[in-house]
Amino acid sequence: MSYRILVVEDEIFVAAEIEQVIAELGHEPVGIAADRRTALSLAPDTDIALVDLNLQDGPTGIAIGRILAQTHGVTVLFMTANPAQLGDGIPGTLGVLPKPVTDRELKQALDFVVTHRRDGDGHPPRRLQLFGGNGSVVAEA
């Protein structure tokens, strides 16, 4: 099954690389959002979102992830070089993959997110940190 995946990232070369990996896995890239306004405008067309924290309009990624997950039913995985900014996690979101990531790590993370969205389970890749049901970080898998 193919999913529509939004990339919330303000570094265009990083975002383009992520979109390429999404397409290689047979999913549909919804678009690249470098700020809150763009991300939320693409929310109705999104199943899964990969969300950075610090964007063109500041540190809006946490709020974007929360809104996408809680209001739009999007499965949210944060991807950031600053995972500590997430504290104990964001309720309703899946977890965080610390950057930088290789294409292989990204593919493994996307495979996990897709399996989790579809079946509610799956085994996370080594560096992906899952959040608990209350938003707390469970463990680094």
Secondary structure in CASP SS format (residue, H / E / C, confidence):
PFRMAT SS
TARGET T0000
AUTHOR 0000-0000-0000
METHOD secondary structure of the structure
MODEL  1
M C 1.00
S C 1.00
Y C 1.00
R E 1.00
I E 1.00
L E 1.00
V E 1.00
V E 1.00
E C 1.00
D C 1.00
E C 1.00
I H 1.00
F H 1.00
V H 1.00
A H 1.00
A H 1.00
E H 1.00
I H 1.00
E H 1.00
Q H 1.00
V H 1.00
I H 1.00
A H 1.00
E H 1.00
L C 1.00
G C 1.00
H C 1.00
E E 1.00
P E 1.00
V E 1.00
G E 1.00
I E 1.00
A E 1.00
A C 1.00
D C 1.00
R H 1.00
R H 1.00
T H 1.00
A H 1.00
L H 1.00
S H 1.00
L H 1.00
A H 1.00
P H 1.00
D H 1.00
T C 1.00
D C 1.00
I E 1.00
A E 1.00
L E 1.00
V E 1.00
D C 1.00
L C 1.00
N C 1.00
L E 1.00
Q C 1.00
D C 1.00
G E 1.00
P C 1.00
T C 1.00
G H 1.00
I H 1.00
A H 1.00
I H 1.00
G H 1.00
R H 1.00
I H 1.00
L H 1.00
A H 1.00
Q H 1.00
T H 1.00
H H 1.00
G C 1.00
V C 1.00
T E 1.00
V E 1.00
L E 1.00
F E 1.00
M E 1.00
T E 1.00
A C 1.00
N C 1.00
P H 1.00
A H 1.00
Q H 1.00
L H 1.00
G C 1.00
D C 1.00
G C 1.00
I C 1.00
P C 1.00
G C 1.00
T C 1.00
L C 1.00
G E 1.00
V E 1.00
L E 1.00
P E 1.00
K C 1.00
P C 1.00
V C 1.00
T C 1.00
D H 1.00
R H 1.00
E H 1.00
L H 1.00
K H 1.00
Q H 1.00
A H 1.00
L H 1.00
D H 1.00
F H 1.00
V H 1.00
V H 1.00
T H 1.00
H H 1.00
R H 1.00
R H 1.00
D H 1.00
G C 1.00
D C 1.00
G C 1.00
H C 1.00
P C 1.00
P C 1.00
R C 1.00
R C 1.00
L C 1.00
Q E 1.00
L E 1.00
F E 1.00
G C 1.00
G C 1.00
N C 1.00
G C 1.00
S C 1.00
V E 1.00
V E 1.00
A E 1.00
E E 1.00
A C 1.00
END
